[in-house]
Amino acid sequence: MDVVSDVIATMRGGRPKFTHSYRDGEWGNRFGPYPGAGFHIVLRGGCWLLPSDGDAIRLSAGDVVFLPHGAMHGMGSDPGVLPALLPPDPVPERADLSGAHSSRTDQAMSGTVLLCGAYRLDRGQVHPFLHALPQVIHIPARPGMNPALRATVDLLGADLADAGPGTDAALPALLDLLLVYVLRAWLREETSRNPTAGWCAALTDPAVAAALNHIHRRTGYPWTVQKLAHHVGMSRTAFARRFTRTVGQAPMAYMTWWRLSTAARMLRDGDDPLATVAQQIGYTSEFAFANAFKRAYGVAPGRYRRAQREPQPTGAG
């Protein structure tokens, strides 16, 4: 499993929620903040996006916007209507992420057709790669650029305009694909701008990328800095320095984070006994695992599992 796939996996705390809507005339909406990562796709027409910090961004048909941190922002027909959507008053940290299909998207209509939504995230599991992303990622629909992303947008638009058997299964899968292609597009652009900095460098540096894949593929192996350095053909000191500079964490700190994040996902999605979970992620005892998990997540593993199985609220709170 590669690192970007694991980034996607941390977002699968449930099906992505979305709204499919039609806008005409003068309009504006405020979104977020919300406990997840948001996205907007302009399927037809155009509009403006106003981040909470920055200039308004013109969006055209085919454009995709990804907001990895769930930051508050506005969208509307004209920049003039947007400032009122971003008042300084605090808004709830939790927002409604429940989605609904809107049928008012007749192709004969003028105006703007949008697909807007969010992935709910457990902030304790968010991959460090996501922390390195900017508040807003805008992927414009440039001819000849990002063909896989463009194809996914077209498929989403087609399935929403003419829903058929299997649409409820197709849309979440397409939204996952959309996220993959958005992250790939951003990585390509960012690597060309900053080839030696941060996670872009980590994922393209042969030694660091190989070490990350070792950690991800063999989570339960008793890795040490020396063993990782040996596997990637570097000295211990040089490897530790390079890994820390690009990833933002020392090798053993990252490995601990990944082990506990994997455990959290196993607790949420499976029924293995705690002792089995502990063994699979590399802890020699259930007691040691429980202590490490509680330090990271604030609750014991069993309690965390029970909380994850409880129905999640969908309204604001």
Secondary structure as a PSIPRED ss2 file (coil, helix, strand):
# PSIPRED VFORMAT (PSIPRED V4.0)

   1 M C   1.000  0.000  0.000
   2 D C   1.000  0.000  0.000
   3 V H   0.000  1.000  0.000
   4 V H   0.000  1.000  0.000
   5 S H   0.000  1.000  0.000
   6 D H   0.000  1.000  0.000
   7 V H   0.000  1.000  0.000
   8 I H   0.000  1.000  0.000
   9 A H   0.000  1.000  0.000
  10 T H   0.000  1.000  0.000
  11 M C   1.000  0.000  0.000
  12 R C   1.000  0.000  0.000
  13 G C   1.000  0.000  0.000
  14 G C   1.000  0.000  0.000
  15 R C   1.000  0.000  0.000
  16 P C   1.000  0.000  0.000
  17 K E   0.000  0.000  1.000
  18 F E   0.000  0.000  1.000
  19 T E   0.000  0.000  1.000
  20 H E   0.000  0.000  1.000
  21 S E   0.000  0.000  1.000
  22 Y E   0.000  0.000  1.000
  23 R E   0.000  0.000  1.000
  24 D C   1.000  0.000  0.000
  25 G C   1.000  0.000  0.000
  26 E C   1.000  0.000  0.000
  27 W C   1.000  0.000  0.000
  28 G E   0.000  0.000  1.000
  29 N E   0.000  0.000  1.000
  30 R E   0.000  0.000  1.000
  31 F E   0.000  0.000  1.000
  32 G C   1.000  0.000  0.000
  33 P C   1.000  0.000  0.000
  34 Y C   1.000  0.000  0.000
  35 P C   1.000  0.000  0.000
  36 G E   0.000  0.000  1.000
  37 A E   0.000  0.000  1.000
  38 G E   0.000  0.000  1.000
  39 F E   0.000  0.000  1.000
  40 H E   0.000  0.000  1.000
  41 I E   0.000  0.000  1.000
  42 V E   0.000  0.000  1.000
  43 L E   0.000  0.000  1.000
  44 R E   0.000  0.000  1.000
  45 G C   1.000  0.000  0.000
  46 G E   0.000  0.000  1.000
  47 C E   0.000  0.000  1.000
  48 W E   0.000  0.000  1.000
  49 L E   0.000  0.000  1.000
  50 L E   0.000  0.000  1.000
  51 P E   0.000  0.000  1.000
  52 S C   1.000  0.000  0.000
  53 D C   1.000  0.000  0.000
  54 G C   1.000  0.000  0.000
  55 D C   1.000  0.000  0.000
  56 A C   1.000  0.000  0.000
  57 I E   0.000  0.000  1.000
  58 R E   0.000  0.000  1.000
  59 L E   0.000  0.000  1.000
  60 S E   0.000  0.000  1.000
  61 A C   1.000  0.000  0.000
  62 G C   1.000  0.000  0.000
  63 D C   1.000  0.000  0.000
  64 V E   0.000  0.000  1.000
  65 V E   0.000  0.000  1.000
  66 F E   0.000  0.000  1.000
  67 L E   0.000  0.000  1.000
  68 P C   1.000  0.000  0.000
  69 H C   1.000  0.000  0.000
  70 G C   1.000  0.000  0.000
  71 A C   1.000  0.000  0.000
  72 M C   1.000  0.000  0.000
  73 H E   0.000  0.000  1.000
  74 G E   0.000  0.000  1.000
  75 M E   0.000  0.000  1.000
  76 G E   0.000  0.000  1.000
  77 S C   1.000  0.000  0.000
  78 D C   1.000  0.000  0.000
  79 P H   0.000  1.000  0.000
  80 G H   0.000  1.000  0.000
  81 V H   0.000  1.000  0.000
  82 L C   1.000  0.000  0.000
  83 P H   0.000  1.000  0.000
  84 A H   0.000  1.000  0.000
  85 L H   0.000  1.000  0.000
  86 L C   1.000  0.000  0.000
  87 P C   1.000  0.000  0.000
  88 P C   1.000  0.000  0.000
  89 D C   1.000  0.000  0.000
  90 P C   1.000  0.000  0.000
  91 V C   1.000  0.000  0.000
  92 P C   1.000  0.000  0.000
  93 E C   1.000  0.000  0.000
  94 R C   1.000  0.000  0.000
  95 A C   1.000  0.000  0.000
  96 D C   1.000  0.000  0.000
  97 L C   1.000  0.000  0.000
  98 S C   1.000  0.000  0.000
  99 G C   1.000  0.000  0.000
 100 A E   0.000  0.000  1.000
 101 H C   1.000  0.000  0.000
 102 S C   1.000  0.000  0.000
 103 S C   1.000  0.000  0.000
 104 R C   1.000  0.000  0.000
 105 T C   1.000  0.000  0.000
 106 D C   1.000  0.000  0.000
 107 Q C   1.000  0.000  0.000
 108 A C   1.000  0.000  0.000
 109 M C   1.000  0.000  0.000
 110 S C   1.000  0.000  0.000
 111 G C   1.000  0.000  0.000
 112 T E   0.000  0.000  1.000
 113 V E   0.000  0.000  1.000
 114 L E   0.000  0.000  1.000
 115 L E   0.000  0.000  1.000
 116 C E   0.000  0.000  1.000
 117 G E   0.000  0.000  1.000
 118 A E   0.000  0.000  1.000
 119 Y E   0.000  0.000  1.000
 120 R E   0.000  0.000  1.000
 121 L C   1.000  0.000  0.000
 122 D C   1.000  0.000  0.000
 123 R C   1.000  0.000  0.000
 124 G C   1.000  0.000  0.000
 125 Q C   1.000  0.000  0.000
 126 V C   1.000  0.000  0.000
 127 H C   1.000  0.000  0.000
 128 P H   0.000  1.000  0.000
 129 F H   0.000  1.000  0.000
 130 L H   0.000  1.000  0.000
 131 H H   0.000  1.000  0.000
 132 A C   1.000  0.000  0.000
 133 L C   1.000  0.000  0.000
 134 P C   1.000  0.000  0.000
 135 Q C   1.000  0.000  0.000
 136 V C   1.000  0.000  0.000
 137 I E   0.000  0.000  1.000
 138 H E   0.000  0.000  1.000
 139 I E   0.000  0.000  1.000
 140 P C   1.000  0.000  0.000
 141 A C   1.000  0.000  0.000
 142 R C   1.000  0.000  0.000
 143 P C   1.000  0.000  0.000
 144 G C   1.000  0.000  0.000
 145 M C   1.000  0.000  0.000
 146 N C   1.000  0.000  0.000
 147 P H   0.000  1.000  0.000
 148 A H   0.000  1.000  0.000
 149 L H   0.000  1.000  0.000
 150 R H   0.000  1.000  0.000
 151 A H   0.000  1.000  0.000
 152 T H   0.000  1.000  0.000
 153 V H   0.000  1.000  0.000
 154 D H   0.000  1.000  0.000
 155 L H   0.000  1.000  0.000
 156 L H   0.000  1.000  0.000
 157 G H   0.000  1.000  0.000
 158 A H   0.000  1.000  0.000
 159 D H   0.000  1.000  0.000
 160 L H   0.000  1.000  0.000
 161 A H   0.000  1.000  0.000
 162 D C   1.000  0.000  0.000
 163 A C   1.000  0.000  0.000
 164 G C   1.000  0.000  0.000
 165 P C   1.000  0.000  0.000
 166 G C   1.000  0.000  0.000
 167 T H   0.000  1.000  0.000
 168 D H   0.000  1.000  0.000
 169 A H   0.000  1.000  0.000
 170 A H   0.000  1.000  0.000
 171 L H   0.000  1.000  0.000
 172 P H   0.000  1.000  0.000
 173 A H   0.000  1.000  0.000
 174 L H   0.000  1.000  0.000
 175 L H   0.000  1.000  0.000
 176 D H   0.000  1.000  0.000
 177 L H   0.000  1.000  0.000
 178 L H   0.000  1.000  0.000
 179 L H   0.000  1.000  0.000
 180 V H   0.000  1.000  0.000
 181 Y H   0.000  1.000  0.000
 182 V H   0.000  1.000  0.000
 183 L H   0.000  1.000  0.000
 184 R H   0.000  1.000  0.000
 185 A H   0.000  1.000  0.000
 186 W H   0.000  1.000  0.000
 187 L H   0.000  1.000  0.000
 188 R H   0.000  1.000  0.000
 189 E H   0.000  1.000  0.000
 190 E H   0.000  1.000  0.000
 191 T H   0.000  1.000  0.000
 192 S H   0.000  1.000  0.000
 193 R H   0.000  1.000  0.000
 194 N C   1.000  0.000  0.000
 195 P C   1.000  0.000  0.000
 196 T C   1.000  0.000  0.000
 197 A C   1.000  0.000  0.000
 198 G H   0.000  1.000  0.000
 199 W H   0.000  1.000  0.000
 200 C H   0.000  1.000  0.000
 201 A H   0.000  1.000  0.000
 202 A H   0.000  1.000  0.000
 203 L H   0.000  1.000  0.000
 204 T H   0.000  1.000  0.000
 205 D C   1.000  0.000  0.000
 206 P H   0.000  1.000  0.000
 207 A H   0.000  1.000  0.000
 208 V H   0.000  1.000  0.000
 209 A H   0.000  1.000  0.000
 210 A H   0.000  1.000  0.000
 211 A H   0.000  1.000  0.000
 212 L H   0.000  1.000  0.000
 213 N H   0.000  1.000  0.000
 214 H H   0.000  1.000  0.000
 215 I H   0.000  1.000  0.000
 216 H H   0.000  1.000  0.000
 217 R H   0.000  1.000  0.000
 218 R C   1.000  0.000  0.000
 219 T C   1.000  0.000  0.000
 220 G C   1.000  0.000  0.000
 221 Y C   1.000  0.000  0.000
 222 P C   1.000  0.000  0.000
 223 W C   1.000  0.000  0.000
 224 T C   1.000  0.000  0.000
 225 V H   0.000  1.000  0.000
 226 Q H   0.000  1.000  0.000
 227 K H   0.000  1.000  0.000
 228 L H   0.000  1.000  0.000
 229 A H   0.000  1.000  0.000
 230 H H   0.000  1.000  0.000
 231 H H   0.000  1.000  0.000
 232 V H   0.000  1.000  0.000
 233 G C   1.000  0.000  0.000
 234 M C   1.000  0.000  0.000
 235 S C   1.000  0.000  0.000
 236 R H   0.000  1.000  0.000
 237 T H   0.000  1.000  0.000
 238 A H   0.000  1.000  0.000
 239 F H   0.000  1.000  0.000
 240 A H   0.000  1.000  0.000
 241 R H   0.000  1.000  0.000
 242 R H   0.000  1.000  0.000
 243 F H   0.000  1.000  0.000
 244 T H   0.000  1.000  0.000
 245 R H   0.000  1.000  0.000
 246 T H   0.000  1.000  0.000
 247 V H   0.000  1.000  0.000
 248 G C   1.000  0.000  0.000
 249 Q C   1.000  0.000  0.000
 250 A C   1.000  0.000  0.000
 251 P H   0.000  1.000  0.000
 252 M H   0.000  1.000  0.000
 253 A H   0.000  1.000  0.000
 254 Y H   0.000  1.000  0.000
 255 M H   0.000  1.000  0.000
 256 T H   0.000  1.000  0.000
 257 W H   0.000  1.000  0.000
 258 W H   0.000  1.000  0.000
 259 R H   0.000  1.000  0.000
 260 L H   0.000  1.000  0.000
 261 S H   0.000  1.000  0.000
 262 T H   0.000  1.000  0.000
 263 A H   0.000  1.000  0.000
 264 A H   0.000  1.000  0.000
 265 R H   0.000  1.000  0.000
 266 M H   0.000  1.000  0.000
 267 L H   0.000  1.000  0.000
 268 R H   0.000  1.000  0.000
 269 D H   0.000  1.000  0.000
 270 G C   1.000  0.000  0.000
 271 D C   1.000  0.000  0.000
 272 D C   1.000  0.000  0.000
 273 P C   1.000  0.000  0.000
 274 L H   0.000  1.000  0.000
 275 A H   0.000  1.000  0.000
 276 T H   0.000  1.000  0.000
 277 V H   0.000  1.000  0.000
 278 A H   0.000  1.000  0.000
 279 Q H   0.000  1.000  0.000
 280 Q H   0.000  1.000  0.000
 281 I C   1.000  0.000  0.000
 282 G C   1.000  0.000  0.000
 283 Y C   1.000  0.000  0.000
 284 T C   1.000  0.000  0.000
 285 S C   1.000  0.000  0.000
 286 E H   0.000  1.000  0.000
 287 F H   0.000  1.000  0.000
 288 A H   0.000  1.000  0.000
 289 F H   0.000  1.000  0.000
 290 A H   0.000  1.000  0.000
 291 N H   0.000  1.000  0.000
 292 A H   0.000  1.000  0.000
 293 F H   0.000  1.000  0.000
 294 K H   0.000  1.000  0.000
 295 R H   0.000  1.000  0.000
 296 A H   0.000  1.000  0.000
 297 Y H   0.000  1.000  0.000
 298 G C   1.000  0.000  0.000
 299 V C   1.000  0.000  0.000
 300 A C   1.000  0.000  0.000
 301 P H   0.000  1.000  0.000
 302 G H   0.000  1.000  0.000
 303 R H   0.000  1.000  0.000
 304 Y H   0.000  1.000  0.000
 305 R H   0.000  1.000  0.000
 306 R H   0.000  1.000  0.000
 307 A H   0.000  1.000  0.000
 308 Q H   0.000  1.000  0.000
 309 R H   0.000  1.000  0.000
 310 E C   1.000  0.000  0.000
 311 P C   1.000  0.000  0.000
 312 Q C   1.000  0.000  0.000
 313 P C   1.000  0.000  0.000
 314 T C   1.000  0.000  0.000
 315 G C   1.000  0.000  0.000
 316 A C   1.000  0.000  0.000
 317 G C   1.000  0.000  0.000
